[in-house]
Amino acid sequence: MKLYFNKEDASQIAVGAFAMSMPIAFTQEAWQMAESLPLFNLGLLAIISLSFLTIYTYYNLFQGNITHRLLGYIVRIVVAYVITLSVVALVLVALDKFPIITDSSLALKRLVIISMPASLGAIIVDSLDKE
């Protein structure tokens, strides 16, 4: 397995995040859920999302061996989540459903809700060409 992160990895993560965010980003249910979801539940969604991202990366990309690659492991998880958040934000902006200036709380809630499945799709696509 490669120990570095390159443009190909970034593009694979972006494509995976885009593919998994699209079906959810277009649903009114996701937009409305964000309006009523308590902060505790929102935090729980973010933790679940990062947990699955971490577990999948550990077992599938790094094959359970991060002893000498801990920094690469952490960087891949952080970069994958940041790219996912960016892609989801871009999709929501395109749909005019990301009111970051007028209602930042609602925008961030929508971002976290839609990023949950998108982050898993992102890391799965990233892992497809790994050895």
Secondary structure in CASP SS format (residue, H / E / C, confidence):
PFRMAT SS
TARGET T0000
AUTHOR 0000-0000-0000
METHOD secondary structure of the structure
MODEL  1
M C 1.00
K C 1.00
L C 1.00
Y C 1.00
F C 1.00
N C 1.00
K H 1.00
E H 1.00
D H 1.00
A H 1.00
S H 1.00
Q H 1.00
I H 1.00
A H 1.00
V H 1.00
G H 1.00
A H 1.00
F H 1.00
A H 1.00
M H 1.00
S H 1.00
M H 1.00
P H 1.00
I H 1.00
A H 1.00
F C 1.00
T C 1.00
Q H 1.00
E H 1.00
A H 1.00
W H 1.00
Q H 1.00
M H 1.00
A H 1.00
E H 1.00
S H 1.00
L C 1.00
P C 1.00
L H 1.00
F H 1.00
N H 1.00
L H 1.00
G H 1.00
L H 1.00
L H 1.00
A H 1.00
I H 1.00
I H 1.00
S H 1.00
L H 1.00
S H 1.00
F H 1.00
L H 1.00
T H 1.00
I H 1.00
Y H 1.00
T H 1.00
Y H 1.00
Y H 1.00
N H 1.00
L H 1.00
F C 1.00
Q C 1.00
G C 1.00
N C 1.00
I C 1.00
T C 1.00
H C 1.00
R C 1.00
L H 1.00
L H 1.00
G H 1.00
Y H 1.00
I H 1.00
V H 1.00
R H 1.00
I H 1.00
V H 1.00
V H 1.00
A H 1.00
Y H 1.00
V H 1.00
I H 1.00
T H 1.00
L H 1.00
S H 1.00
V H 1.00
V H 1.00
A H 1.00
L H 1.00
V H 1.00
L H 1.00
V H 1.00
A H 1.00
L C 1.00
D C 1.00
K C 1.00
F C 1.00
P C 1.00
I C 1.00
I C 1.00
T C 1.00
D C 1.00
S H 1.00
S H 1.00
L H 1.00
A H 1.00
L H 1.00
K H 1.00
R H 1.00
L H 1.00
V H 1.00
I H 1.00
I H 1.00
S H 1.00
M H 1.00
P H 1.00
A H 1.00
S H 1.00
L H 1.00
G H 1.00
A H 1.00
I H 1.00
I H 1.00
V H 1.00
D H 1.00
S H 1.00
L C 1.00
D C 1.00
K C 1.00
E C 1.00
END
